[in-house]
Amino acid sequence: MSDATPPAAPAPARPASGPATKDGSERWNQTLRDITGGSAMISLLAVLVALVVGAILIAFTNEGVQETAGYFFSRPTDLLRAVWDAVSGAYSALFQGAIYNFRANNFLTAIRPLTETLTFATPLIAAGLGVGLAFRVGMFNIGGRGQMLIAAGAAGYVAFAVELPAGIHLIVAVLAGLLGGAIWGGVVGLLKARTGAHEVIVTIMLNFVALYLIQFLLRTPGALQAPGSNNPKTPPMLPTAVFPDLFGPRYNLHAGFLTVIAATIFVWWLLSRSNLGFQFRAVGQNPNAARVAGINVKNVYLYAMAISGALVGLAGVNQVLGTLTTGFSSGIDAGIGFDAITVALLGRSKPWGIFAAGVLFGAFKAGGFAMQAAEGVPIDIVVVVQALIVLFIAAPPLVRAMFHLPTPGTTKKPRIRKTNEVVAK
C-alpha cells in the first residue's frame, strides 16, 4: 500500500476584481470608522449634546412650561407647545445675538452680531493658542490670568505714558505686552526646567502675584494710576496706540482680530513646519525618549512656556488696546485666562481647532446676553452649556457609547462562520 499523498485539487480561480474590491471596501469602511469616531466628530457631538441638555434646562426654568405642566394630563399639547416656544425662542435669540439678526432693517445692522462674536472671540483665541501650545508640550498652563495682567500692564503703560508716532506707537505697545507675557510665562518654564517645580502650582501662585502687583501699581501715582484720580484705574490709551476699527465706528471689531489670525498661522507653522515645533511635539509625546534622541528637554520647557505666555499675553494686549481703551482696572482679564483652557480643550490643542472653538465660545458670550435680554433666560445657562462641552470633550468614551461610535484605529471583528464540513486528515 503506497504512503504517497495524492495531489490536492487545484483551488477554483477567483475573479480578478474580487480581492481588489474587498480590499477597497475594507479601506473605505476603515476610513469611515476613523472619521465617525475621530476627535472632530467627538467635539461636534459634544457641542450637540450640551445644547440638548441646555434646552432641557431652559424648558425646566421657563415659567410657561411650569404652568402648563400642572395640567399636562388634561391637555398635553399645551406643555409640548410651551417647551417648543421656550427652547426655540431662546436659541433663536442666541443666534440673532451671535450670528445674524434677521429682524434688522438692513444688512449692515443684521450682520453686527457676527462682529460682536468675533470681538469676544479675539482674546479667547489668543489665550487658547497659548494654553494649547503648552498642552502640546505636555504642560498645563493655567496661569493665563497672571500672564494677561502683566501683558496688559506693560502694553497699557506704553500706550498711555509714552508718546510715539502713529503706527510705531501701536507696534511698540503690542511688543511690550508680548514681552511681558513671555517673561511671566518664561519664569514658569525656567523653574520647571531648573528645579523641577510643577507648572500648575507655579502658575497658580504667579496668578496671585500678578494680580496684587497690578493692583498695587494701579493705586500708585506715577505708575499705572491715572493722574489726579483716587480710583485704581489707568488713564485712557493714546489714540496712536489703539487698534483701528476694521469696519468703522458702528462696529466694535478692531484690528486686533487680525493679530489673532496671524498668531494662529504662526502657531500652525511652528508646530507643523519648524524644527522647534518638532521638539515641542516630541517632548509632549515622551520627554524621556526625546532626551535620549538628543533634545534638550529643559530648554524646550523654557521656550514653550515663554511662547505660551506671549500668546496669552496677546489676549491682554487686545483687551487694553482694542476693547477697553478708556482705561482698565485689575479685572481686565475678565476670566479669559480660565476660559482659554476650555477653548484649548475643545480645539484639541490644534491651532485651527482652537480658532473655531474660540469663535464658538465668542458666539456663546455675544448671544448669551441677547438670549437673556429677549427671553429672560438666565445667562448661567450658557455657562452650563460651556461646562458640559468640556465634560463631554474630556470623556470621549462616554460620547462614543452614547452614539455607538467606533474607536479610531480599530477594525471590525470578522464574523466566524460555522460549517458542517469535516476535514479529513
C-alpha atoms as one frame of an Amber mdcrd trajectory, in Angstrom:
protein
   0.000   0.000   0.000   1.517   3.323  -1.048   2.081   6.093   1.535   2.182
   8.835  -1.086  -0.312  11.655  -0.573  -2.485  12.340  -3.603  -2.091  15.833
  -5.005  -4.671  18.335  -3.809  -7.254  19.548  -6.242  -6.488  22.995  -7.595
  -8.474  25.791  -5.969 -11.021  27.485  -8.169  -9.776  30.703  -9.635 -11.139
  33.894  -8.012 -12.454  36.697 -10.127  -9.803  39.286 -10.855 -11.859  42.032
  -9.260 -12.591  40.102  -6.045  -9.583  40.870  -3.799  -9.268  44.432  -5.035
 -12.939  45.086  -4.433 -12.757  43.550  -0.971  -9.632  45.487  -0.008 -11.141
  48.715  -1.311 -14.321  48.138   0.655 -12.326  47.448   3.810 -10.326  50.621
   3.334 -13.476  52.695   2.888 -15.040  51.089   5.956 -11.916  51.772   7.998
 -11.820  55.376   6.818 -15.477  55.818   7.721 -14.854  54.378  11.178 -11.916
  56.738  11.734 -14.000  59.745  10.685 -17.076  58.901  12.747 -15.018  58.064
  15.812 -12.383  60.771  15.420 -11.759  63.796  17.600 -13.558  66.207  15.244
 -16.758  64.171  15.403 -16.444  63.844  19.187 -16.132  67.622  19.514 -19.130
  68.216  17.263 -21.290  65.726  19.146 -20.150  67.152  22.486 -21.461  70.572
  21.442 -24.694  68.997  20.190 -25.330  67.070  23.408 -24.528  70.156  25.501
 -27.066  72.163  23.514 -29.683  69.445  24.059 -29.050  69.475  27.801 -29.185
  73.263  27.717 -32.570  73.041  26.002 -33.824  70.806  28.802 -32.646  73.314
  31.399 -34.277  76.178  29.506 -37.556  74.273  29.441 -37.411  73.432  33.147
 -36.740  77.043  34.162 -39.392  78.568  31.897 -42.496  79.842  33.694 -44.825
  78.919  30.861 -43.589  75.341  30.862 -44.008  75.101  34.611 -47.549  76.418
  34.384 -48.668  74.050  31.606 -47.044  71.092  33.351 -49.669  71.407  36.069
 -52.434  70.204  33.747 -50.327  68.028  31.436 -52.681  65.021  31.519 -55.714
  67.066  30.511 -54.010  68.998  27.677 -50.541  67.576  26.947 -50.144  69.579
  23.755 -50.003  72.804  25.775 -46.882  71.606  27.550 -45.229  70.500  24.312
 -46.045  73.842  22.714 -44.674  75.731  25.710 -41.458  73.692  25.644 -41.021
  74.368  21.942 -41.697  78.087  22.340 -39.220  78.366  25.229 -36.388  76.441
  23.592 -36.829  77.764  20.056 -37.204  81.321  21.337 -34.057  81.077  23.452
 -31.891  79.558  20.749 -33.314  81.897  18.135 -32.328  84.831  20.330 -28.904
  83.221  20.783 -28.472  83.001  17.011 -29.696  86.545  16.406 -27.374  87.885
  19.075 -24.343  85.958  17.854 -24.571  85.461  14.086 -27.272  87.301  12.164
 -30.217  89.377  13.273 -32.808  88.622  10.581 -35.202  91.118  12.156 -32.921
  94.074  11.428 -33.884  96.669   8.824 -30.736  96.375   6.703 -27.813  94.025
   6.146 -25.224  96.214   7.865 -27.254  96.162  11.063 -28.150  92.483  10.719
 -24.508  91.407  10.461 -23.428  93.346  13.550 -23.924  90.345  15.915 -21.295
  88.405  13.968 -18.784  91.192  14.512 -19.619  91.113  18.228 -18.936  87.369
  18.256 -15.544  87.904  16.638 -14.789  90.687  19.123 -15.477  88.373  22.055
 -13.589  85.571  20.329 -10.404  87.584  19.739  -8.868  87.318  23.245 -10.266
  83.798  23.687  -8.445  82.576  20.583  -5.181  84.259  21.562  -5.207  82.842
  25.087  -6.419  79.458  23.827  -3.453  79.255  21.454  -1.093  79.806  24.382
  -2.748  77.164  26.540  -2.955  74.736  23.612   0.730  75.183  22.802   1.638
  74.282  26.375  -0.638  71.242  26.156   1.275  70.013  23.099   4.475  70.079
  25.143   2.849  68.186  27.990   2.478  71.216  30.257  -0.660  72.610  31.879
  -0.627  76.395  31.705  -3.368  77.702  33.982  -1.535  80.969  34.572  -3.444
  82.809  31.877  -4.800  85.376  34.300  -1.386  86.419  35.526   0.132  86.480
  32.052  -2.755  88.580  30.752  -2.478  91.058  33.625   1.259  91.542  33.200
   0.900  91.903  29.424  -1.974  94.359  29.861   0.039  96.396  32.357   3.094
  96.553  30.081   1.123  97.337  26.906  -1.126  99.800  28.727   1.749 101.738
  30.250   3.439 102.154  26.866   0.074 103.077  25.322  -0.790 105.945  27.714
   2.582 107.079  29.113   4.875 107.001  26.060   4.356 109.329  23.129   5.439
 107.912  19.772   4.397 108.448  16.154   1.255 106.708  14.945   1.891 103.167
  13.756   5.162 102.835  15.643   3.407 103.512  18.941   0.935 100.655  18.390
   3.683  98.226  17.399   5.810  99.104  20.433   2.829  98.743  22.764   1.954
  95.331  21.319   5.571  94.157  21.589   5.741  95.362  25.188   2.661  93.314
  26.050   4.013  90.220  24.299   7.313  90.606  26.137   5.540  90.947  29.485
   3.523  87.791  28.897   6.596  85.923  27.646   8.588  86.846  30.754   5.781
  85.825  33.092   5.359  82.527  31.285   9.099  82.022  30.924   9.503  82.173
  34.697   7.318  79.066  34.922   9.353  77.241  32.287  12.605  78.244  33.946
  11.521  76.998  37.361  10.282  73.714  35.899  13.470  73.216  33.890  15.955
  74.098  36.625  14.202  72.998  39.804  11.548  70.537  38.642   8.760  72.685
  40.085   5.322  71.689  38.836   3.909  74.243  36.409   0.381  74.018  37.840
   1.473  75.148  41.315   3.776  77.827  39.930   1.196  79.285  37.559  -1.461
  79.403  40.283   0.887  81.287  42.602   2.019  83.643  39.841  -1.619  84.475
  39.111  -1.932  85.949  42.595   1.458  87.651  42.369   0.440  89.329  39.110
  -2.974  90.321  40.475  -1.624  92.003  43.607   1.244  93.574  41.674  -1.139
  95.173  39.174  -3.453  96.288  41.982  -0.500  97.920  43.718   0.567  99.693
  40.518  -2.996 100.862  39.899  -3.010 102.534  43.320   0.433 104.100  42.917
   0.625 107.597  41.383   3.192 107.720  38.599   2.824 104.007  37.842  -0.445
 102.787  36.302  -2.869 105.008  38.218  -4.440 107.861  36.307  -3.019 111.232
  37.429  -5.242 113.114  39.867  -7.519 110.124  40.426  -8.115 108.057  43.533
  -9.625 105.163  41.585  -7.460 102.108  40.801  -7.706 102.656  37.067  -5.345
 103.688  34.286  -5.665 106.751  32.054  -7.169 106.289  28.577  -4.887 104.884
  25.901  -3.469 107.422  23.454  -5.151 107.276  20.019  -1.840 106.388  18.360
  -1.653 103.135  20.356  -5.192 101.888  19.783  -6.191  99.170  17.313  -8.190
 100.799  14.500 -11.737  99.650  13.805 -11.990  97.149  10.975 -15.394  98.193
   9.645 -15.922 101.648  11.029 -17.118 103.075  14.358 -20.530 101.388  14.241
 -18.866  98.022  14.920 -16.698  97.056  17.888 -14.488  94.662  15.913 -10.958
  96.030  15.761  -7.695  95.153  14.049  -6.659  93.012  16.991  -8.631  90.239
  15.301  -6.060  90.292  12.504  -3.259  89.752  15.022  -5.108  86.679  16.267
  -5.356  85.295  12.731  -1.614  85.910  12.333  -0.957  84.188  15.676  -2.986
  81.149  14.582  -0.973  80.869  11.374   2.251  81.263  13.356   1.368  78.507
  15.834   0.339  76.203  12.974   3.666  76.839  11.247   5.604  76.471  14.492
   4.098  73.104  15.386   3.858  71.635  11.892   6.732  73.064   9.890   9.557
  74.096  12.227  12.324  72.175  13.962  11.413  73.750  17.300   7.818  72.610
  16.848   9.034  69.064  16.216  10.922  69.214  19.503   7.787  70.514  21.233
   5.725  67.606  19.947   8.441  65.062  20.729   8.749  66.231  24.328   4.964
  66.283  24.659   4.734  62.668  23.488   7.581  61.288  25.594  10.160  63.531
  27.288  12.421  60.597  28.155  12.580  59.394  24.563  13.143  62.966  23.392
  16.031  63.315  25.839  17.603  60.106  24.545  17.217  61.424  20.983  19.345
  64.446  21.896  16.657  67.061  22.531  17.346  69.478  25.366  14.095  68.990
  27.266  14.840  71.750  29.775  15.235  74.342  27.044  12.060  73.100  25.392
  10.128  73.721  28.611  11.553  77.233  28.831  10.869  78.132  25.191   7.394
  76.606  25.222   6.224  78.475  28.308   7.731  81.746  27.073   5.894  81.477
  23.744   2.764  80.296  25.531   2.914  83.303  27.855   3.379  85.656  24.909
   0.309  84.225  23.164  -1.795  84.502  26.312  -0.385  87.999  26.761  -1.703
  88.860  23.309  -5.186  88.414  24.778  -4.399  91.069  27.394  -2.985  93.336
  24.708  -6.200  93.058  22.703  -8.207  93.931  25.788  -6.382  97.181  26.601
  -5.612  98.341  23.047  -8.832  97.280  21.387 -11.746  96.630  23.745 -11.240
  98.802  26.853  -9.210 101.718  25.532 -10.657 104.194  28.046  -8.578 102.703
  30.863  -8.556  99.400  32.678  -8.577  98.015  36.199  -7.392  94.742  37.722
 -10.422  92.938  36.277  -9.179  93.376  32.722  -8.696  89.612  32.324 -12.499
  89.036  32.658 -11.969  85.318  33.266 -10.491  84.845  29.806  -7.403  83.124
  31.197  -9.545  80.273  32.527 -11.963  80.213  29.591  -8.923  79.678  27.373
  -8.446  76.247  28.938 -11.923  75.291  27.734 -11.215  76.678  24.272  -7.943
  74.740  24.029  -9.641  71.519  25.125 -12.471  71.912  22.627  -9.969  72.711
  19.875  -7.917  69.608  20.732  -4.843  71.856  21.141  -4.700  72.312  17.358
  -4.351  75.892  16.070  -7.321  75.958  13.702  -9.406  73.882  16.075  -8.715
  76.457  18.792  -9.652  79.223  16.362 -13.024  77.573  15.664 -13.592  76.860
  19.361 -12.826  80.483  20.220 -15.388  81.690  17.680 -17.963  79.270  19.127
 -17.423  80.487  22.673 -17.419  84.060  21.431 -20.843  83.336  19.955 -21.997
  81.976  23.299 -20.858  85.149  25.021 -22.383  87.510  22.456 -25.613  85.540
  22.075 -25.990  84.789  25.757 -26.654  88.429  26.593 -29.185  88.686  23.766
 -30.880  85.498  24.951 -31.147  86.859  28.465 -32.495  90.218  27.306 -35.006
  88.847  24.807 -36.314  85.714  26.512 -35.333  86.203  30.148 -33.200  83.057
  30.088 -30.548  83.155  32.821 -27.062  83.778  31.452 -25.907  80.906  33.656
 -27.498  78.503  31.163 -24.774  79.428  28.673 -22.114  78.783  31.310 -23.658
  75.374  31.981 -23.577  74.561  28.258 -19.895  75.511  28.115 -19.146  73.341
  31.141 -20.999  70.397  29.600 -18.985  70.772  26.408 -15.794  70.423  28.436
 -17.243  67.439  30.285 -18.041  65.552  27.093 -14.778  66.584  25.422 -12.866
  65.183  28.389 -14.744  61.871  28.173 -14.641  60.630  24.554 -15.639  57.056
  25.537 -18.860  58.470  27.001 -19.756  60.211  23.736 -18.848  57.113  21.709
 -21.038  54.981  23.963 -23.971  57.398  23.638 -23.866  57.377  19.834 -22.395
  53.874  19.357 -19.344  55.265  17.579 -16.289  53.126  16.820 -12.868  53.797
  18.289 -10.457  55.202  15.649  -7.789  52.770  14.511  -9.780  49.661  15.365
 -11.044  47.217  12.793 -14.340  45.427  12.734 -14.096  41.938  14.136 -14.607
  39.296  11.453 -17.568  37.041  11.779 -16.841  33.355  12.436 -18.951  31.192
  10.204 -19.906  27.760  11.452 -19.889  24.993   8.850 -20.670  21.296   8.904
 -17.688  20.401   6.763 -15.423  17.665   8.129 -11.797  17.966   7.219 -10.252
  14.581   6.508  -6.756  14.052   7.624
